[in-house]
């Protein structure tokens, strides 16, 4: 069981290898940063679209 602990706690990607990059003309961005930007845009769009919780009506 102790021998499997580093395998379980290890990262799903090899951090010792060079990063992967995406090129669009003069724009170059790493895939990891592109994923972070995509998640931030998704959260921003969800914050705009999802309704705010409503309080109780005062009568």
N, C-alpha and C positions, 0 to 999 in steps of 0.2 A: 504494500500500500504506500509506503514512504517513497518508493522508487517512482510511482506515478504522479506524485505531488507536483514536481516541476512541469510535467506535461499538462496537468490540469490548470495550473496557474500561469502557464506560458501564454504569450500573445499569439493571436491567430495569424499574424503576418511576421515575416522575418525582418527584424529591425536592423540587422547587420548589412543588409543589401542596399544599394542605392535606390532612391525613390523613383516613382514613375511619374512622368509629366505629360500633360496634354498641351498641344501647340495649336493656336489659332492665329496664324499670321505672326504678328509681333507680340501676341499675348502668350505667355507660358505660365502655367499654374500646376502645382502638384495635385495628384489625384486626391490625396488626403484633404488638402485645403478646399478643393472643389466640392467634396462631400460635405464639409463643414458649412460652406457657403450655401449649398443646396438645402441643408437642414434648417439653416437660419431663415432662408426665404420661405420655406414651408411653414415654419412656426409663425412668421410674420403674416403670411396670407391667412393662416388659420385664425390668428388673432383678429384680423379684419372681418372675416366671414362669420365666425361663430358669434352667436348673440351673447350679450352680457347677462349675467343672472339678474333677475328682477326682484326687487324687494316687495314686501307686502303692500297692498293698496291701503291707503289711509282713507277712512270714511268718516 
